[in-house]
Amino acid sequence: MGATLSVEHLAHLEHGRGRGVAYGRTLAVSALRPASDCVIHAAMSDRRFYVTTPIYYVNARPHLGHLYTTLLADALARHYRQRGFETFFLTGTDEHGLNIERAAAERSVKEHVDAIVTEFKATFAAFGLEPDDWIRTTDPAHIQGAQALWRRVRDRGYIYKGYYEGWYCSSCNEFKDEAAPGEAPICDIHQRPTERVAEESYFFKLSAFRDRLLAFYEAQPAFIQPDARRNEVVSFVSANLRDLSVSRVSVKWGIPVPDDPAHTMYVWFDALSNYITALGFGNDARTGFDKFWPHALHLVGKDILRFHAVYWPAFLMAAELPPPRRIFSHGMWLSGGRKMSKTPDASGRSNAIDLGMLRRHFSNDVVRYFCLREMAYGQDGDFTYEALIDRANGDLASGFGNLASRTLTLIRKAFDGAVPNAPLDAPPDAREAAAAIAERFAAQQAAFLAHIERLALSRALESAWELVALLDKHLSDTAPWKLTGDPEARPRLATILHTAAEGLRHLTAWLYPFLPEATTALWSRLGLPGRPAQVAPESLSWQRFENAVVSDGPALFPRLDKTAIMNDIKATTPPVAAPPASAATPAAAEATAASETGYITIDDFAKVELRVGQVLEAERVPKADKLLRLQVDVGEATPRQILAGIAQHYAPETLIGRKIIVVTNLAPRKLRGLESNGMLLAASVGEQGRPVIATFAEDVANGARLK
């Protein structure tokens, strides 16, 4: 018997309400109907899946951000391949542009990129990641395909030659808007001044696509996810879409513009085209464009969403090609609540996560689980070694690993390793308890799959771990170890252990994409044929075991010695040494003198970026008496969300339209599950410290900087 279940039923399913299923009855999910805003595929019968990561810029070594996106893509590819989808997983490297030229230093640019690409490939392989293809923008086939896309856009009248003068960030390969006349804007991503560029350039008519893009976003509401990111993109496109400079004459390391080799193609036009050149567009080296492109899912960090959600679909529309099916923008990794940086903190240490240190102390499955569990849907994640150890010891060693160990040990002890089936003469209460667990698994299966469909992998893992806890509680409540010496209790014991083993079989198949090494080992130890990679989760039903004999083996997840690991990490990553006194600059000497007197220097003050903001929206945060959530225009492409503890003193409606002062370069912070990107300034008045918001007597432009 099958059950037809939809995402609307998740709240009901996840709590396992509803009973009355007779034990032994086959439970399965024969049709899964996620809500329309949650699906990746328009028709599940068209079983193809194409997932991409950004191609990684080789101006620096691989880091946690690169690892996470590729790990996310790897888990999704394994999941859909496991379910029988024809799957293609693409990653690669972006190897052109001014910053690459500069990073090459004393060796040739090609030698530099080859060395970094080799390190990227070795790093991903060491973590067990298995892409189907690795594209490089220096590949001849990619160059041919990118030039074919350029010609197609140009021949349709969307590229023209002009002259560009503006501020350019070579690190993110993007022109930045001027904050003040004649003043170099600071790149909001790399926190360094931009460079003035003035040269002949080809332009793409991006402004011609404003209405088409907005109509497309409205018609395809699931194109950009999560919704908050979609809203940011819609706001940007609605506000001001200007033509885009798409070539440089001062950069030579790149793809020549077709029919005008004095110009080099804009690195993002070049890089974004990899998603179709890897499938054979414009070249004969690869095939698969017609097969896979209609099913494309791009995974990107929120810092590069605009390129993928605005520029890329516009390029494709201009070329009369369909946009990708979906773009998912995940959060960024923090560490200890702060943005990761190699710059030392007050203790003299960097808070960046060292991939080599992860390989030294943690298994690949532990790293995979932590990353996929800790990064919640659409939110930033916090990665520390301590938190990783706690999750490994809690969820994996004491949770899933301990459940497996208890079950296999009891089966070996009580039934000589043969997995028992529930006999017909089992006591009614044992049969009823087993039936309830079987029903809960069938219901949770739909929830688990629906979470993965909407890319909420953290929630999928939560739903699976609810079942780990359910089985663990079942063993604790029934205490099967007390029954092993009682012949009359064997029907009850067999029913308990069959339930635990069958639950483990389901979980092992479900969790294969997340824990491929441990689940493959556990599947074998359960005496099951084949591999979990070959078992589609939706095909599972509660059933009998046929001649399965369990085997022994090492702990799936040995407990980690937190003290020893943290001591080793600290010992092998010593504090960054301060510069010698002889190297002190006048500015450093001034800072030292200032700190001794209690004063700050002008450089200290300059670090704080104060800008004029206008409150566009204001509302109370549910279940938080003191917090207001504000949407504030600080002169950027999209408004900022700021949380302020002023709800007891200001009604939300009184703030809308008010000009305020905002600290705009504070690291983001989460409060009540919401991210705050800035801080408003207010005076503290009276004994109770009543806040009074700082504002202006004259009209000042949004985004103007206070000096």
C-alpha positions in Angstrom: 0.0 0.0 0.0 1.3 3.5 -0.8 0.7 6.8 0.8 0.5 10.1 -1.1 2.0 12.8 1.0 2.6 16.5 0.5 4.8 19.1 2.1 1.7 20.6 3.7 1.6 17.5 5.9 5.1 17.9 7.3 4.0 19.3 10.6 1.7 16.3 11.1 4.2 13.8 9.8 7.3 15.0 11.8 5.5 14.5 15.1 4.4 11.1 14.1 0.7 11.6 15.1 -1.7 8.9 14.0 -1.6 5.2 15.0 -3.5 2.0 14.1 -1.2 0.4 11.6 -1.0 -3.4 12.1 2.6 -4.7 12.4 3.7 -6.5 9.4 1.8 -4.3 7.0 3.9 -2.8 4.3 4.4 0.9 4.6 5.8 2.9 1.7 5.6 6.3 0.0 4.7 5.7 -3.6 4.2 9.3 -4.5 5.8 12.5 -3.1 4.2 15.8 -4.0 6.2 18.7 -2.6 4.6 22.1 -2.7 5.4 23.9 -6.0 7.8 26.4 -4.4 9.9 23.6 -3.0 10.6 21.4 -6.0 13.8 21.2 -8.0 12.1 19.3 -10.9 8.9 20.2 -12.6 8.2 16.6 -13.2 9.7 13.9 -11.1 9.3 11.5 -14.0 12.0 13.4 -15.9 14.7 11.9 -13.8 17.7 14.1 -14.5 19.6 16.3 -12.1 22.4 18.8 -12.8 24.1 20.5 -9.9 27.0 23.0 -10.1 29.2 24.8 -7.7 30.7 28.2 -8.5 34.0 27.7 -10.3 36.6 28.7 -7.7 38.9 31.6 -8.3 42.5 30.5 -8.1 44.1 33.6 -6.6 44.4 31.7 -3.3 44.4 28.3 -1.8 41.2 26.3 -1.1 39.4 27.1 2.1 36.3 26.1 4.1 33.9 28.1 1.9 35.1 26.2 -1.2 34.9 22.9 0.6 31.4 23.5 1.9 29.7 24.3 -1.4 31.4 21.4 -3.1 30.4 19.1 -0.2 26.8 20.3 -0.5 26.8 19.5 -4.2 28.4 16.1 -3.6 25.7 15.2 -1.1 22.9 16.2 -3.4 24.5 14.4 -6.4 24.8 11.2 -4.3 21.2 11.5 -3.1 19.7 11.9 -6.6 22.0 9.3 -8.1 20.9 7.0 -5.3 17.3 7.6 -6.3 17.9 6.7 -9.9 18.3 10.1 -11.4 20.8 10.5 -14.3 23.0 13.0 -12.4 25.8 15.4 -13.4 27.9 17.2 -10.8 30.1 20.0 -12.1 32.8 22.0 -10.3 36.0 23.6 -11.5 38.2 26.7 -11.4 38.1 30.2 -12.7 41.6 31.0 -13.9 41.5 34.4 -15.7 41.6 38.0 -14.7 43.8 40.8 -13.2 44.0 39.3 -9.8 45.3 36.0 -11.1 48.0 37.9 -13.1 49.0 39.6 -9.9 48.9 36.5 -7.7 51.3 34.7 -10.1 54.1 36.9 -8.7 57.5 35.5 -10.0 56.3 32.5 -12.0 54.3 32.3 -15.2 50.5 32.7 -14.8 49.9 29.3 -16.3 52.3 27.7 -13.8 50.5 29.5 -11.0 47.1 28.4 -12.0 48.2 24.8 -12.7 49.7 24.6 -9.2 46.6 26.0 -7.4 44.2 23.8 -9.5 46.3 20.7 -8.5 45.9 21.7 -4.9 42.1 22.2 -5.2 41.7 18.8 -6.8 43.8 17.1 -4.2 41.9 18.8 -1.4 38.5 17.8 -2.7 39.6 14.2 -3.4 41.0 14.0 0.2 37.6 14.9 1.6 35.9 12.2 -0.6 34.2 14.6 -3.0 33.5 13.1 -6.4 32.5 15.6 -9.2 31.6 14.1 -12.6 33.6 16.8 -14.4 36.1 19.5 -13.5 36.1 22.5 -15.8 38.9 25.0 -16.2 38.4 28.3 -17.9 41.8 27.8 -19.5 40.4 24.7 -21.3 40.4 25.2 -25.1 36.8 23.8 -25.2 35.6 26.3 -22.7 37.3 29.2 -24.5 35.6 28.1 -27.7 32.2 27.9 -26.0 32.5 31.3 -24.2 33.4 33.0 -27.4 30.4 31.3 -29.1 28.1 32.8 -26.4 29.7 36.2 -26.9 29.1 36.1 -30.6 25.5 35.0 -30.1 24.8 37.8 -27.7 26.6 40.4 -29.9 24.9 39.3 -33.1 21.5 39.8 -31.4 22.4 43.4 -30.7 23.1 43.4 -27.0 26.8 44.2 -27.0 28.2 47.5 -28.1 31.6 49.4 -27.8 32.0 52.4 -25.6 34.3 54.0 -23.0 34.3 53.1 -19.3 35.6 55.1 -16.3 35.0 53.9 -12.8 36.2 52.1 -9.7 37.1 48.4 -10.0 37.8 45.7 -7.4 40.2 43.2 -8.9 39.5 40.6 -6.1 35.8 40.2 -7.0 36.1 41.5 -10.6 33.4 44.0 -10.2 33.0 47.7 -10.7 31.8 49.6 -7.6 29.5 52.6 -7.3 31.2 55.8 -6.0 30.3 56.6 -2.5 31.4 60.2 -2.6 32.6 62.2 -5.6 36.2 61.5 -6.4 36.6 59.1 -3.5 37.6 55.5 -4.1 34.9 53.3 -2.6 35.8 50.4 -0.3 34.8 47.0 -1.6 32.2 45.8 0.9 33.4 42.2 0.4 37.2 42.5 0.5 37.3 45.6 2.6 40.0 47.3 0.5 40.0 50.4 -1.7 39.1 49.9 -5.4 41.2 51.1 -8.3 40.3 53.7 -10.9 39.9 52.3 -14.4 39.5 54.4 -17.6 39.5 52.6 -20.9 37.7 51.6 -24.0 35.2 48.8 -23.3 32.4 46.7 -24.7 29.1 47.0 -22.9 26.3 44.5 -22.4 22.8 46.1 -22.6 21.8 45.0 -19.1 19.3 47.9 -18.8 17.2 46.3 -21.6 16.5 43.3 -19.4 15.0 45.0 -16.3 11.4 44.2 -17.1 12.1 40.8 -18.6 14.0 39.8 -15.5 11.3 41.0 -13.1 8.6 39.2 -15.2 10.7 36.1 -15.1 11.2 36.3 -11.3 7.5 36.7 -10.8 6.6 33.8 -13.1 9.2 31.5 -11.5 9.1 32.3 -7.8 11.3 29.3 -7.0 14.1 30.4 -9.3 16.0 32.1 -6.5 16.0 30.6 -3.0 15.7 31.3 -0.2 13.0 33.9 -0.5 15.0 36.6 1.4 17.7 36.4 -1.3 15.1 36.5 -4.1 13.7 39.7 -2.5 17.2 41.2 -2.5 17.6 40.5 -6.2 14.2 41.8 -7.1 14.9 45.0 -5.2 18.3 45.4 -7.0 16.8 44.9 -10.5 13.8 47.1 -9.7 16.0 50.0 -8.5 18.6 50.7 -11.1 19.9 48.3 -13.8 22.6 49.9 -15.8 24.6 48.6 -18.8 27.5 46.4 -17.8 31.1 46.8 -18.9 32.1 43.3 -20.3 35.6 43.7 -21.6 39.0 45.1 -20.6 42.0 46.2 -22.7 44.4 46.5 -19.7 44.0 42.8 -18.8 45.6 40.3 -21.0 45.2 37.1 -19.0 41.8 36.0 -20.2 39.7 35.0 -23.3 40.1 37.4 -26.2 36.9 39.1 -27.4 35.9 37.4 -30.7 37.0 39.5 -33.7 38.7 42.1 -31.5 41.6 40.5 -29.7 42.8 43.8 -28.2 39.9 43.4 -25.7 39.8 40.6 -23.1 36.4 39.2 -22.1 35.0 40.3 -18.7 36.0 37.6 -16.3 32.4 37.0 -15.1 31.0 36.6 -18.7 33.8 34.1 -19.2 33.3 32.3 -15.8 29.5 32.1 -15.8 29.5 30.5 -19.3 31.2 27.4 -17.8 27.8 26.0 -16.7 26.9 25.5 -20.4 30.3 25.1 -22.0 30.9 22.1 -19.7 27.8 20.5 -21.3 29.1 21.1 -24.8 27.6 24.5 -25.7 29.7 26.1 -28.5 32.3 23.3 -28.6 32.6 19.7 -29.7 34.6 18.4 -26.7 31.6 17.7 -24.4 28.0 16.6 -24.8 24.9 16.9 -22.6 23.6 20.4 -23.1 20.1 19.4 -24.2 20.0 16.5 -21.7 21.1 18.3 -18.5 20.7 22.1 -18.9 16.9 22.1 -18.3 17.6 20.6 -14.8 20.4 22.9 -13.7 20.7 23.9 -10.0 23.4 26.4 -9.2 24.7 26.5 -5.6 26.3 29.8 -4.8 27.3 31.8 -1.7 25.3 35.0 -1.1 28.3 37.2 -2.0 28.1 36.2 -5.7 24.3 35.9 -6.0 23.9 39.0 -8.1 26.2 37.7 -10.8 24.2 34.4 -11.0 20.7 35.7 -10.5 20.9 39.0 -12.5 23.8 39.0 -15.0 23.8 35.3 -15.9 20.0 35.0 -16.8 20.3 38.3 -18.7 23.2 36.9 -20.8 21.2 33.8 -21.5 18.1 35.7 -22.4 20.1 37.8 -24.8 21.5 34.7 -26.4 17.9 33.2 -26.6 18.9 30.4 -24.2 16.8 29.3 -21.2 18.0 30.3 -17.7 18.9 27.6 -15.2 16.1 26.0 -13.4 17.1 27.1 -9.9 19.7 29.1 -8.0 20.2 28.4 -4.3 22.2 30.9 -2.2 23.6 29.5 1.0 24.9 31.4 4.0 28.5 32.1 4.9 30.7 30.5 7.5 31.5 32.5 10.7 33.8 31.2 13.5 32.9 32.1 17.0 30.3 34.5 15.8 32.9 36.5 13.7 33.7 36.5 10.0 36.6 34.1 9.3 39.9 35.8 8.8 43.6 35.0 8.9 44.2 38.2 10.7 44.9 37.5 14.4 42.4 38.4 17.1 43.1 39.9 20.5 44.7 36.5 21.6 47.0 36.7 18.7 45.4 33.8 16.8 43.4 33.6 13.6 39.9 32.2 13.7 40.1 30.7 10.2 39.5 26.9 9.9 42.5 25.0 8.6 41.5 22.3 6.1 44.7 20.4 6.9 43.7 20.4 10.6 40.3 19.0 9.7 42.0 16.2 7.8 44.4 15.6 10.7 41.8 15.1 13.5 38.4 14.3 11.9 37.1 11.7 9.5 35.5 12.9 6.2 32.1 11.8 7.5 32.4 13.8 10.7 33.3 16.9 8.6 30.5 16.3 6.1 27.9 15.8 8.9 28.9 18.9 10.8 28.9 21.2 7.7 25.6 19.9 6.4 23.9 19.9 9.9 25.3 23.2 11.1 24.5 25.4 8.1 20.7 25.9 8.4 18.6 26.8 5.3 19.5 30.2 4.0 21.4 31.2 7.2 25.0 31.7 8.1 26.8 28.9 10.0 29.2 29.0 12.9 32.2 26.7 12.6 34.6 26.1 15.5 36.7 23.1 16.3 35.0 22.8 19.7 31.5 22.7 18.1 32.7 20.1 15.6 34.0 17.8 18.4 30.8 18.3 20.4 28.6 17.3 17.4 30.8 14.3 16.6 30.7 13.0 20.1 27.0 13.8 20.6 25.1 13.2 17.4 27.5 10.6 15.8 29.3 8.7 18.6 26.7 8.7 21.3 23.8 8.9 18.9 23.8 7.1 15.6 27.0 5.1 16.2 26.0 4.0 19.7 22.5 2.9 18.4 24.3 0.8 15.7 26.7 -0.7 18.2 24.0 -1.6 20.7 21.8 -3.2 18.1 24.5 -5.3 16.4 26.0 -6.4 19.8 22.6 -7.6 21.0 21.9 -9.5 17.8 25.2 -11.3 18.0 24.7 -12.1 21.6 21.1 -13.2 21.5 20.7 -14.7 18.0 24.3 -15.7 17.1 24.4 -12.8 14.7 21.3 -13.7 12.6 19.0 -10.7 12.3 15.7 -11.9 13.8 12.2 -11.3 12.3 9.2 -10.5 14.5 7.3 -13.7 15.2 3.6 -14.0 15.1 3.4 -15.0 18.8 5.1 -11.8 20.0 3.2 -10.1 22.9 0.6 -7.6 21.7 2.3 -4.7 23.4 5.6 -5.5 21.6 3.8 -5.7 18.3 2.0 -2.5 18.9 5.2 -0.6 19.8 6.9 -2.0 16.7 3.9 -1.0 14.5 4.0 2.6 15.9 7.8 2.9 15.0 7.2 1.4 11.6 4.4 4.0 11.0 6.6 6.8 12.2 9.4 5.8 9.8 7.0 5.8 6.9 5.7 9.3 7.7 9.2 10.7 8.4 10.4 9.3 5.1 8.2 11.8 3.3 9.4 14.6 5.5 13.0 13.7 5.0 12.7 13.6 1.2 10.8 16.9 1.1 13.4 18.7 3.1 16.1 17.6 0.6 13.9 18.7 -2.3 13.8 22.2 -0.9 17.6 22.0 -0.1 17.0 22.2 3.6 19.6 19.5 4.3 20.0 20.5 8.0 16.3 19.9 8.5 16.5 16.6 6.7 19.3 15.5 9.2 17.2 16.8 12.1 14.3 14.6 10.9 16.5 11.6 10.6 18.0 12.1 14.1 14.5 12.2 15.6 14.3 8.6 14.5 17.7 7.8 15.9 16.4 9.1 19.2 13.1 7.2 18.8 15.0 3.9 18.3 17.4 4.6 21.1 14.5 5.3 23.4 12.8 2.1 22.3 15.8 0.1 23.3 16.2 1.9 26.6 12.5 1.4 27.4 12.3 -2.2 26.5 15.8 -3.2 27.9 16.4 -6.1 25.5 19.7 -7.0 27.3 17.6 -8.2 30.3 15.7 -10.6 28.1 18.6 -12.5 26.4 18.7 -15.3 29.0 14.9 -15.9 29.1 13.7 -18.5 26.6 10.1 -17.4 27.1 11.0 -13.8 26.2 12.5 -14.6 22.8 9.4 -13.5 20.8 9.5 -10.2 22.5 13.3 -9.9 22.1 13.1 -10.8 18.4 10.5 -8.2 17.8 12.5 -5.5 19.6 15.7 -6.3 17.8 14.0 -6.6 14.4 12.6 -3.2 14.9 16.0 -1.7 15.8 17.7 -3.4 12.8 15.0 -2.5 10.4 15.1 1.1 11.6 18.9 1.1 11.1 18.5 -0.3 7.6 16.2 2.7 6.7 18.5 5.2 8.3 21.6 3.8 6.7 20.0 4.2 3.2 18.7 7.7 4.0 22.0 8.9 5.4 24.3 7.5 2.7 24.7 10.9 0.9 25.7 12.6 4.2 27.8 9.8 5.7 29.0 7.7 2.7 31.8 5.9 4.4 30.1 5.0 7.7 26.8 4.0 6.1 28.5 1.7 3.6 30.4 0.0 6.4 27.2 -0.3 8.5 25.2 -1.7 5.6 27.7 -4.5 5.2 27.8 -5.2 9.0 24.0 -5.6 8.9 24.5 -8.4 6.4 22.6 -6.6 3.6 23.3 -7.2 -0.1 24.7 -4.5 -2.3 25.5 -1.0 -1.1 23.3 1.8 0.4 24.2 3.9 -2.7 22.0 1.6 -4.7 18.9 1.9 -2.5 16.4 4.7 -3.1 15.0 5.9 0.2 11.5 6.1 -1.3 11.7 2.4 -2.3 12.1 1.3 1.3 9.3 -0.4 3.2 9.1 -2.1 6.6 9.9 -5.8 5.9 11.5 -9.0 7.0 15.2 -9.8 6.8 16.2 -12.7 4.6 19.3 -14.6 5.9 21.0 -11.5 7.1 23.9 -12.1 9.5 25.6 -9.2 11.3 29.4 -8.8 11.6 31.6 -7.1 14.0 33.8 -4.1 13.3 35.4 -0.9 14.8 33.2 1.9 16.1 31.6 3.8 13.3 32.4 7.1 15.2 35.0 6.8 17.9 34.6 9.4 20.7 37.0 12.3 20.2 39.3 13.5 23.1 38.3 17.2 23.0 41.1 18.3 25.4 43.8 16.5 23.4 42.6 17.7 20.0 42.3 21.3 21.1 45.7 21.2 22.8 47.2 19.9 19.5 45.4 22.5 17.4 46.7 25.3 19.6 50.2 23.8 19.7 50.4 23.5 15.9 48.8 26.9 15.2 50.9 29.3 17.3 49.9 32.9 17.8 50.9 35.2 14.9 54.0 37.1 15.9 53.7 40.9 16.3 56.0 42.9 14.0 59.4 43.7 15.5 59.8 47.1 17.2 62.3 48.2 14.5 59.6 47.7 11.9 57.2 50.0 13.7 55.8 52.7 11.4 54.9 56.3 12.5 51.3 55.3 12.5 52.0 52.3 14.8 54.0 54.6 17.1 51.1 57.0 17.2 48.7 54.1 18.0 50.9 53.0 20.9 51.0 56.5 22.3 47.3 56.9 22.0 46.6 53.6 23.8 48.8 54.7 26.7 46.8 58.0 27.1 43.4 56.5 26.6 42.9 58.4 23.3 42.3 56.9 19.9 44.0 57.9 16.7 42.4 59.1 13.5 43.0 55.6 12.0 41.0 54.1 14.8 38.1 56.4 14.1 38.4 55.7 10.3 37.8 52.0 11.0 34.2 52.7 12.0 32.1 53.3 8.9 29.1 55.5 9.7 26.5 56.1 7.0 23.2 57.8 6.6 20.3 55.3 6.5 16.5 55.7 6.0 14.1 53.3 7.7 11.9 51.7 5.1 10.2 49.0 7.2 9.9 48.5 10.9 8.2 45.7 12.9 8.4 43.9 16.2 10.3 40.6 16.5 7.9 37.9 17.7 8.5 36.8 21.3 11.1 39.5 21.8 9.9 42.4 23.9 12.8 44.6 23.2 13.7 44.0 19.6 12.5 45.8 16.4 13.4 44.5 13.0 14.3 47.4 10.6 14.9 47.4 6.8 17.2 50.4 6.3 18.4 52.0 3.0 22.1 52.9 3.4 22.7 53.6 -0.2 23.4 50.1 -1.3 21.8 47.9 -3.9 19.5 46.3 -1.3 18.3 47.5 2.1 20.0 46.2 5.3 18.2 44.3 8.0 19.1 45.7 11.4 17.8 44.5 14.8 17.6 47.1 17.5 16.7 46.8 21.2 14.4 49.9 21.2 10.9 48.3 21.0 10.0 49.4 24.5 10.6 53.1 23.6 9.7 53.4 19.9 6.5 52.2 18.1 7.6 50.7 14.8 5.3 52.9 12.7 7.0 56.1 14.1 10.4 55.1 12.6 9.4 54.5 9.0 10.9 57.3 6.8 13.2 58.5 9.5 16.9 59.2 8.7 19.3 57.6 11.1 23.0 56.9 11.6 24.2 53.4 11.0 27.4 51.6 11.7 27.8 49.6 8.5 31.0 47.7 8.9 30.2 45.6 12.0 30.3 41.8 11.5 26.8 40.4 11.1 25.2 39.0 14.3 22.3 36.7 14.9 19.6 37.5 17.4 16.5 35.3 17.8 17.4 33.5 14.6 17.5 36.7 12.5 20.7 38.3 11.1 21.5 41.9 11.9 23.7 43.7 9.5 24.6 46.9 11.2 23.9 49.0 14.3 22.0 52.2 14.6 23.3 55.0 16.9 21.4 56.3 19.9 22.2 58.3 23.0 21.5 56.9 26.4 19.4 59.3 28.4 18.4 59.3 32.1 19.0 56.9 34.9 17.2 54.1 33.0 19.3 54.6 29.9 16.4 55.4 27.6 17.6 55.3 24.0 17.2 58.4 21.8 18.0 57.8 18.2 20.6 60.0 16.5 19.2 61.8 13.5 19.6 64.9 11.3 18.2 68.4 11.2 18.8 68.7 7.4 18.1 66.3 4.5 21.0 64.1 3.8 21.3 61.5 1.0 21.0 57.9 2.0 24.4 56.2 2.1 26.4 59.4 2.7 29.4 58.7 4.9 29.9 60.6 8.2 33.5 61.9 8.6 
